[in-house]
Amino acid sequence: MRDTALASASPATDVEGEAPRLNRRQTAKVRTRQKVLDAARLLFAERGYEPATIRDIAKGAGMSTGAVFANFQDKAELFEAVLATDLIKLADTLKAAAAAETSLRGRLLAALTAGYHSSLEQLPLVQAVIARSWFQPVAAEIRTRAAIKPLISIVTDALQAGVADRELRQDADVHLLSDMIYDAWLSNYRRAAYDGWTIQQLTAQVGKQIDVILAGALSRQ
């Protein structure tokens, strides 16, 4: 990276179409933000939402509370950023698991079970997400709904493949089915968070739910 680029106040590119290069100040800001996110995620995963304070998050990141507030307005915004990052990773996990299977049920069950395995390693974080979902502001709820669309799309893609493979009827309402399966999968997190359900119990439950939801849409051929 050339000195002129480092001194620039805005990202620059050498070749049209390349990603912008950051100067030193911008690079430092990105690193600081990531350190805050990493520390916050660790505390939210260990303690949940309420017990994790900005002071403790700043301490975990090795910086002042002022540095945290320079990157995030408050703890709610920080938690939302952690959740958004986790949802991207979760979508990748579900997609990879689904791709390894060939049948419709296999793709759905593998993807949703992989989601449980990935998420339940940090149960306090799951509990925090559930608790926050009941009283977060409308704007935050809208952003969350946008963030979960890739997860629902993975279910939708599996169902559309099922139609193409004639496992499902050609007139099956794929979008309704995907919403129902996603909602059932999501509701089971409460059983893990508050009733102590294991991965095995969750897998068995979501498998039964998939069977019931798809029963009327299966191809008779």
C-alpha positions, 0 to 999 in steps of 0.5 A: 500500500503506497504512502499516498493511499495511507494518507488519504482520508477516503478509500481508494482503488488502483483498478476499476472494480477492485475493493476500496483500500483503507488508509491507516485510520480507517484500518484502525477503526475497523480493527477496534470495532472488531475487537469490541464485537469479539469481546461483546460476543464472548460476554453475551455468550457467557452471561446473556444480555443483561449481565454483560455491561459496556464496562466489562465489554470494554475491559474484555476488548482492552479499551475504554468505554469511550472507545466502545461508544465511539463505535456503537450507540449503546449495548442494544446496538452492539448486541444487534451487530453481534447477532447480525454477524452470527446470522451470516455465519449460521446461514453458511452453516445451514447451507453447507449442511443442506448441500451434503444431502440428496433428499428433501427431508435429508436436506431440511433435517441436516440444515436445521440440526446443524443450526442447533449444533452451531447455536446451542454451544452458547446457550446464554446467547440464545436465551438473550436473543429470545428475551430481546425478541419480545421487547426490541424496538420496531426498527430493530425487529425490521432489521432482524427480519431482514437478517433472517431472510437468508436462513428462510431462503435455505429452507425455501431452496430445499423445498423448490428442489423437492418440487423439481425432483417431484418429491413435492407436488408441483402446486405445493405452496413453497413459501408457506411451507418454508415459513412454517418449517422455519417457525417450527425450528425457531420455536424449538430453541425455547425448549433448549433454552428453558426446558433443557432439551438436548440436540437429540431431542431437538433433532427428533422434534424438528424431524417430526415437525417437518413430516407433519408440515410436508405431509399434505404436499408430498407427491403421490407419484 
